[in-house]
Amino acid sequence: QTKTMYVAGFVVLLCVTASWSFPSKFNPKVVVPEQIHIAYGNESDPSQMWIVWNTNVSTESTVMYAPAGVRIWIMTAYGVSRNFTDGGNESRTQFIHRVKLTGLTPGKKYTYRCGSKQGWSKEFNLTAMKAGTNWSPRFALYGDLGMSNAQSLPRLLNDTQAGMYDAVLHVGDFAYDMNVDNGRVGDTFMNQIQPMAASIPYMTCPGNHEQKYNFS
């Protein structure tokens, strides 16, 4: 039923009962983008946004986007990917793609998809950062969110889709832990948060649980 900063602090979010169908573990047989998340660009330029995702093979890094409600892709941005090899004994490899969107109108909503001719993501909506200082950003602020028994996650997903937040500030300790099972726990966690992280900027800083392989 889903559609699709560094600071110190912690917020306790109450769990609510909800029915969510989370994406599965990273699938090594497909090239459709997974683990999609977005982030603010240069803090002085609200016309930018970064789109990041993973694939299991090397592909082009492309994002097609348009103002929400426009049914043709009128803008295209290209980026780069890098090979990431997990430090576990299986040395699992995947590719991390990064594309910077430019020319966004501050405060305006856009629809986008990412990927390549080998496979596209579903469509997501994002809102460009507002310009100036005459506004108050709304954050979901927390740390210590695990992959299993993530009781706050349904509430976060619901609130995000309801437009309650402008961005997330996740101040460390992801998935418990990202490196477990040769990185598969991290892959699953990133897919779990995708409905939220692909829609609003997911800003982060490392915690002590991210120390594995020199915080890589």
Secondary structure by P-SEA (a helix, b strand, c coil): ccccccccbbbbbbbbbbbbbcccccccccccccbbbbbbcccccccbbbbbbcccbbbbbbbbccccccccccbbbbbbbbbbbbcccccbbbbbbbbbbccccccbbbbbccccccccccbbbbbcccccccbbbbbbcccccccccccaaaaaaaaaaaccccbbbbccccccccccccaaaaaaaaaaaaaaaacccbbbbbcccccccccc
